[in-house]
Amino acid sequence: MIFLHGAHVASWTPAGGNPILWLSDASSFRDGAPIRGGVPICFPWFGLNARDPSAPRHGFARLSSWTLLGAGESGDSVSVTLGLTDSERSRASVWPYRFEARYTVSIGAELSVTLEVTNTDTVEVTFEDVLHSYFAVADIATTRIRGLEGLPFFENDAPRATEEIRPMNGRGEISRRYPDARGGIIEDLGNAREIHVNASGARGTVVWNPGAAIAATMEDFTSDGWKGMLCLENGNIADATISLQPGQSHRTRVTITVT
């Protein structure tokens, strides 16, 4: 299921399997609000905007209405391409540049999402982008992530990195940024499956779960919703922001498979 609102991939269930993406039962599905779960697009900034903390968290792309540019079939897969360009409203925001964004979603035995941003302005444009994937797990307490061993990470807003030394166990509240990771493997032990996440054009991975205390402050989370989800997000943030000269483009792609 894909919404034009935010170009939001809200669900994906491979044939014969269980849902792979998590979607909050408390999501509001209204104009001006993001959809909680699925794969939100964070663009052109991630988190709070450093220049204007009152600007929409994670940028305006996930709050915007995208345009259907095309759809088609290839073998057992179906692809949909959505588009977003600058508008009078975006040019009046804290990020006032001209751009074109194309988002291609390919659905079949695997899920692939690709965000391509082109600078159509006359000046250099700098931005952040993250494909903020929410994955459904049977129980966060019995979930592990492989593929991050030996990589440095930043815990929350810590100024210094720590090195991951073993597969990471789910434990409720998690907020870690791995600047050298390009995805990972989620061991969803309760559902007896592995979710493989591979990214290209992304120079970092974020692992996130709000835990009980933070989820309780969020109106679009149910009281125990955090127990059945884990975010493994890929993109370009912090010291890995993307800079494009006029006419240049950048692609960030995430491919998800299940075994």
Backbone torsions as a table, in degrees:
resi	resn	phi	psi	omega
1	MET	NA	128.0	-178.5
2	ILE	-127.1	132.8	177.0
3	PHE	-102.8	143.4	170.4
4	LEU	-67.4	-29.6	175.6
5	HIS	-66.0	107.8	179.9
6	GLY	77.9	6.2	-172.5
7	ALA	48.9	45.5	-165.1
8	HIS	-91.2	117.2	170.8
9	VAL	-80.6	111.8	-172.3
10	ALA	-97.4	-24.7	-178.4
11	SER	-155.0	153.2	173.4
12	TRP	-156.5	122.4	178.9
13	THR	-130.5	107.1	177.0
14	PRO	-58.6	151.4	-178.3
15	ALA	-55.1	127.9	176.9
16	GLY	80.7	2.4	-176.9
17	GLY	-113.8	-170.5	176.0
18	ASN	-101.1	162.1	178.9
19	PRO	-55.5	137.8	178.9
20	ILE	-95.2	-36.3	-179.6
21	LEU	-93.5	142.5	178.6
22	TRP	-96.3	138.6	177.9
23	LEU	-132.6	127.2	-176.7
24	SER	-67.6	136.3	175.4
25	ASP	-69.2	-13.5	-177.7
26	ALA	-104.1	8.5	179.6
27	SER	-63.0	142.6	-169.4
28	SER	-86.9	-28.3	-179.0
29	PHE	50.7	55.7	178.3
30	ARG	-137.7	157.6	178.0
31	ASP	-58.7	140.4	177.5
32	GLY	86.1	-3.8	-179.7
33	ALA	-125.1	144.0	176.1
34	PRO	-77.0	157.4	172.3
35	ILE	-86.0	130.1	-177.2
36	ARG	-91.0	109.1	179.6
37	GLY	120.7	-172.3	-178.4
38	GLY	65.9	-133.8	178.8
39	VAL	-131.1	84.3	173.7
40	PRO	-67.1	149.7	173.7
41	ILE	-99.4	117.3	174.9
42	CYS	-95.9	113.7	-176.5
43	PHE	-168.2	140.2	3.9
44	PRO	-95.4	14.3	170.7
45	TRP	-143.1	165.4	-177.4
46	PHE	-119.0	134.6	-178.6
47	GLY	73.4	-149.4	176.7
48	LEU	-75.5	142.1	176.0
49	ASN	-75.8	126.0	-174.7
50	ALA	-65.3	-30.0	-178.5
51	ARG	-84.9	-28.3	-177.6
52	ASP	-146.3	90.1	-178.8
53	PRO	-60.7	-15.4	178.7
54	SER	-83.4	-10.0	178.0
55	ALA	-67.7	157.8	-176.7
56	PRO	-56.4	131.9	177.8
57	ARG	-61.0	135.1	179.9
58	HIS	68.9	16.9	174.3
59	GLY	87.6	-179.8	-175.0
60	PHE	-96.5	-10.2	-174.6
61	ALA	-62.2	-40.2	-176.6
62	ARG	-76.5	-7.0	176.6
63	LEU	-104.2	-4.7	-173.5
64	SER	-93.5	156.3	174.1
65	SER	-90.3	118.2	-179.4
66	TRP	-91.2	162.6	-178.2
67	THR	-107.6	136.5	175.3
68	LEU	-73.5	119.1	-178.7
69	LEU	-98.8	-25.4	-179.4
70	GLY	173.8	163.7	177.5
71	ALA	-153.2	153.1	-179.8
72	GLY	-169.5	174.4	179.0
73	GLU	-118.4	146.7	174.6
74	SER	-145.0	105.1	-175.3
75	GLY	63.3	-124.0	-179.6
76	ASP	-95.2	8.5	-177.8
77	SER	-109.9	151.6	174.8
78	VAL	-119.5	133.4	-179.7
79	SER	-118.2	141.9	176.4
80	VAL	-130.9	134.8	177.8
81	THR	-118.9	128.4	179.9
82	LEU	-118.5	153.8	-176.8
83	GLY	-132.2	151.8	176.2
84	LEU	-144.2	135.4	175.9
85	THR	-127.5	168.8	177.5
86	ASP	-62.1	155.1	-179.5
87	SER	-138.3	173.0	176.6
88	GLU	-57.6	-37.3	-179.4
89	ARG	-69.9	-43.5	-179.3
90	SER	-68.2	-36.0	-179.6
91	ARG	-70.4	-18.1	176.6
92	ALA	-90.8	0.2	-177.1
93	SER	-87.7	-174.3	179.1
94	VAL	-70.0	-13.2	177.4
95	TRP	-121.9	88.8	-164.9
96	PRO	-93.2	23.3	-168.5
97	TYR	-90.9	161.6	174.7
98	ARG	-90.6	137.1	-176.2
99	PHE	-158.2	165.4	168.4
100	GLU	-129.9	132.0	176.5
101	ALA	-121.5	134.1	174.8
102	ARG	-122.1	131.4	-178.3
103	TYR	-122.7	115.4	-177.3
104	THR	-109.8	125.9	-179.9
105	VAL	-114.4	122.5	177.9
106	SER	-115.8	123.4	-173.2
107	ILE	-122.1	128.2	177.5
108	GLY	-171.7	-130.8	175.6
109	ALA	-66.9	-22.1	172.6
110	GLU	-130.9	162.7	176.7
111	LEU	-112.4	125.9	177.7
112	SER	-126.3	130.7	177.7
113	VAL	-126.8	132.5	-175.8
114	THR	-131.8	121.9	175.8
115	LEU	-105.7	119.1	177.1
116	GLU	-114.9	122.0	-179.3
117	VAL	-114.8	130.7	178.3
118	THR	-118.0	133.4	176.4
119	ASN	-81.8	109.8	178.0
120	THR	-103.3	11.9	179.2
121	ASP	-88.2	-179.4	179.6
122	THR	-102.7	3.8	-179.2
123	VAL	-128.2	165.2	175.3
124	GLU	-64.1	140.4	-179.5
125	VAL	-121.1	133.1	178.3
126	THR	-120.8	137.0	-178.1
127	PHE	-154.4	166.0	170.2
128	GLU	-111.7	150.9	173.2
129	ASP	-145.9	141.4	176.8
130	VAL	-143.3	132.1	169.8
131	LEU	-94.6	103.4	-161.0
132	HIS	-91.1	68.7	-171.1
133	SER	-72.3	130.0	173.5
134	TYR	-104.0	124.1	-178.9
135	PHE	-109.5	140.4	177.6
136	ALA	-83.2	129.1	175.6
137	VAL	-129.3	157.0	-178.8
138	ALA	-66.2	-40.6	-177.8
139	ASP	-161.6	122.0	-179.1
140	ILE	-58.1	-28.1	-177.5
141	ALA	-71.1	-20.1	179.9
142	THR	-114.2	26.7	-178.5
143	THR	-111.4	138.2	176.2
144	ARG	-127.6	158.3	174.9
145	ILE	-122.6	125.2	175.3
146	ARG	-106.3	162.6	176.4
147	GLY	98.1	-2.8	179.7
148	LEU	-108.1	-0.1	-178.3
149	GLU	-62.2	137.2	178.2
150	GLY	81.5	1.4	-178.6
151	LEU	-102.4	143.8	175.8
152	PRO	-72.9	151.1	175.1
153	PHE	-144.7	157.0	175.2
154	PHE	-107.9	123.9	178.8
155	GLU	-87.9	121.8	-177.6
156	ASN	51.3	-122.6	-178.9
157	ASP	-107.6	26.2	-179.4
158	ALA	-59.8	138.6	-177.6
159	PRO	-77.0	-15.9	-178.7
160	ARG	-121.3	150.4	-177.5
161	ALA	-88.6	152.1	173.0
162	THR	-119.1	150.1	-178.7
163	GLU	-95.3	131.6	175.8
164	GLU	-72.8	130.9	-174.7
165	ILE	-113.4	-9.4	-178.2
166	ARG	-154.9	165.3	174.2
167	PRO	-52.4	134.6	-173.3
168	MET	-82.9	131.2	177.7
169	ASN	-91.6	138.6	172.9
170	GLY	-65.4	142.5	-175.2
171	ARG	-152.5	28.4	-175.6
172	GLY	88.0	-128.3	-173.8
173	GLU	-61.2	121.1	179.4
174	ILE	-139.8	134.3	172.4
175	SER	-150.3	95.4	-176.8
176	ARG	-132.1	139.9	176.5
177	ARG	-116.7	123.7	179.0
178	TYR	-107.7	99.6	-174.3
179	PRO	-68.7	-18.0	-178.0
180	ASP	-105.4	5.6	-177.3
181	ALA	-92.7	151.3	178.1
182	ARG	-127.3	41.7	-178.1
183	GLY	120.8	-158.5	-179.0
184	GLY	174.6	-178.1	-179.8
185	ILE	-121.4	122.7	177.9
186	ILE	-94.5	118.8	174.7
187	GLU	-91.3	99.7	179.3
188	ASP	-91.1	81.5	-169.9
189	LEU	-62.8	-36.5	-178.7
190	GLY	-64.9	-27.7	177.1
191	ASN	-102.2	6.6	177.5
192	ALA	52.3	50.9	-179.5
193	ARG	-149.6	161.4	172.6
194	GLU	-119.1	135.2	176.4
195	ILE	-108.8	116.7	-177.5
196	HIS	-98.6	125.4	-178.8
197	VAL	-119.2	120.6	-179.8
198	ASN	-126.7	133.7	-176.8
199	ALA	-124.0	148.9	170.5
200	SER	-133.4	150.6	-175.6
201	GLY	72.5	8.7	179.8
202	ALA	-119.6	131.9	-177.7
203	ARG	-111.4	43.8	177.3
204	GLY	168.5	156.4	179.4
205	THR	-131.0	138.3	176.2
206	VAL	-116.6	134.2	174.2
207	VAL	-112.3	128.8	-173.3
208	TRP	-147.1	138.1	166.3
209	ASN	-148.7	132.3	-173.8
210	PRO	-72.4	-22.2	-173.7
211	GLY	71.7	174.1	-172.9
212	ALA	-65.2	-44.6	-173.5
213	ALA	-66.5	-46.7	-178.7
214	ILE	-71.4	-40.7	179.2
215	ALA	-58.6	-33.1	-179.6
216	ALA	-66.6	-19.7	178.9
217	THR	-92.3	-2.9	-174.1
218	MET	-106.8	120.8	-173.5
219	GLU	-69.8	-18.5	-179.0
220	ASP	-101.2	20.0	170.6
221	PHE	-116.4	137.0	168.2
222	THR	-76.8	166.9	-172.2
223	SER	-60.7	-32.7	-179.1
224	ASP	-117.4	14.6	-178.3
225	GLY	-60.8	-32.4	-178.3
226	TRP	-62.8	-21.5	-177.5
227	LYS	-71.1	-21.2	-174.9
228	GLY	-111.1	21.2	-177.5
229	MET	-143.8	159.3	173.8
230	LEU	-153.4	131.1	175.9
231	CYS	-94.8	129.9	169.6
232	LEU	-128.0	99.4	-167.1
233	GLU	-107.6	148.5	-178.9
234	ASN	-134.0	138.5	179.5
235	GLY	172.2	-152.8	-172.2
236	ASN	-134.4	107.0	-177.8
237	ILE	-138.0	173.6	176.1
238	ALA	55.7	-121.6	-177.0
239	ASP	-80.8	6.8	178.2
240	ALA	-113.8	26.0	178.4
241	THR	-61.2	154.6	-178.7
242	ILE	-96.5	132.7	174.2
243	SER	-119.5	127.6	-178.8
244	LEU	-123.4	132.8	170.2
245	GLN	-77.4	162.3	179.2
246	PRO	-51.2	129.9	178.7
247	GLY	89.8	-14.0	-179.4
248	GLN	-80.9	156.4	179.8
249	SER	-131.8	158.6	174.7
250	HIS	-139.3	139.8	177.7
251	ARG	-116.6	133.2	170.6
252	THR	-117.5	124.3	-176.0
253	ARG	-127.7	139.2	175.0
254	VAL	-128.1	130.7	178.1
255	THR	-119.9	132.1	-175.7
256	ILE	-121.3	126.7	175.1
257	THR	-129.4	161.9	-175.5
258	VAL	-132.5	135.1	173.5
259	THR	-126.6	NA	NA
